[in-house]
Amino acid sequence: MSDRPERPRILIVDDGSLIRLYYRETLEAAGFDVAEALNGIEALEKLLSGRFDLVIVDINMPKMDGMSFLRALRGRHGEAGSLPALMISSEAANHDVAAARAAGANFYLVKPVAAEVLALHAAVLTGRPA
């Protein structure tokens, strides 16, 4: 058993491979463990098989979009249902932000997101010192 505290785990849910790579590199450099999913269905499957401290999700994805994923996530009982969720999307209208909040997002950012902003929001939402 290690004396080091366990690193917070973040699940990135986005169909864009370059976006996932950027988020992964940023978050790993900030001290997080990162897993990835291509859409909401894959994300729900990953949540069944592991512990996560934060989910970062896009809106527009195939098979299950981010809004549907958040509604499904919030409908779960236990830890997964209360998992902090950060939605990051290119959709910037007020109604998009309101819809994300209604679906269960704790916070909403508009792409592109600077690395330091992403790391700061991840730290706050996982309860780590910034």
N, C-alpha and C positions, 0 to 999 in steps of 0.2 A: 504494500500500500504506500502511495506517495504522500509526502507532506505538502505538495503543491495543491492548491485548490483546483477543482475541476473548472475547465474553461467553459463559459457559456456557449451553448449550441444554437446556431441560427439556421433556419431552413429558408433558402431562397427559392421562390416560385416565380419563374419567368421563362417564357419560351425563347427568348433571345440569348444565344450562346455568348455573345460578347458582353452583354449586360451581366449575365451570371458570372463570367470571368472577372469583370471589373469589381462587382460586389464581393466575390470570393477573395480576391487579392487584397482589397481594402480591409475587409473584416478580419481576415487571418492576420494581417499586419497589425491590427488593433487588438489582437489577443483572443479572437473568437474561433471556435470550431464551426465549420460550415458544411452543410449538405445542400443538394440542389434537387429541384423537381421542375419538369417542363410545363406542368399544368396543374390545375386543382385536383384532379383525380389522382395523379401521381403523388401529390403532396399529402393528401389524406392517407394514402397507403403508407407513406414514410412516417407519418405521425403515429400510426399504429405500431410501428416497429422500433421507435426510439423516443428519447426524451429531448425536447427542444425548449429553449428559453424565449425564443422570438421567431416569428415568421415574417418575412419580407415578401410582399406579393404584388404582382402587376395586375392590371385590370384585363387587358386584351390578350387572351390565350386560347388556343384550340381546346376542344373536348370539355373543359370546365373553366370558365373565366374566373377572374379574381373575386368579383362580387358573389358569385355562386359559391365559390370556395369558402369565403368568409362566412356566409350564411350557414353553410354546412358545418363549418368549424364551431361557430357559436351555438349551434344546435346540439353539440356533444356535451356529455356530462363529464365532470371531473376536470383534471388538469388541462387537457387539450382545449376544452371549451373556453377556458379563461386565459389561454396563451396570448401574450401581447402580439399585436399585428400592426405592422407598418406597411401601408400601401404606397407604392411608388409608381407613378404612371405619367404618360405624356398628356393625359387628359387634364386640362387645367381649369375648366369651368366650375363655378360655384356649385352647380347641381351635381357634378362628379364628386366633389369633396363631400357634399351632403349625403349622396348615395353610398359612398364608402363608409362614412360614419354610421349610417343606418344599417349597413351590412355587418358592421362589427370592427371596423378599423379603429385602432387607438390613435393613429396619427397618419397624415397624408402628406407626401412630398411630390413635387412635380419634377420629372426628368428634364434635363440632366441634373444629377445630384453630385455635388463636390464630395470627394473622398472624406474630408474632415467632417462634413455635415452628416454623411451616412454613419461614420464611426461614432459621432456624438449621439445621434438618435438611437443607435443600437445600444450604446452604453446606458443611456437614460432608461430605455424600455426594458433592459435586462437587469437594472438596478446596480450596475457597475459604476464605480467612480469614473468621472469623465477626465 
